[in-house]
Amino acid sequence: MDIEELLEDDSEQKRRYPRRPIKWKALIKDTSQDKVVPATTVNVSEQGALLQSIFCFKKLQLLPIMIKVNYQGNKLTIYAKAEVRHIIIRTYDFQLGLLFKDIQKNDQQFLSRFAEGI
């Protein structure tokens, strides 16, 4: 495989759900240590979110999360349970790729519309 093949846009590798960058305050409940950890969203989609936190969690760990949405003057609090799918280790913090496992249908619909820019 040469460099040109690696740079080609492979439609099979495109994400299934669009993501939209946004910074909203969030909280992660660490049930193993009975504490609440502050976080910030990096991006969101219908199926998950990328959160930035100074604390790291384990891959496949199930976390209760809360996202405080402030969009066009409207406020919404989203509660969900999400699984850690991947972890990005950065210089001063971590980014956690989360997959929603339990989320209210109307919250998921809002995130879907938001990510699509509707």
Secondary structure, DSSP 8 states (H G I E B T S, - for coil): --HHHHHS--GGGS-SS--EE---EEEEEETTTTEEEEEEEEEE-SSEEEEEESS---TT-EEEEEEEEEETTEEEEEEEEEEEEEEEE-SS-EEEEEEEEEE-HHHHHHHHHHHTT-
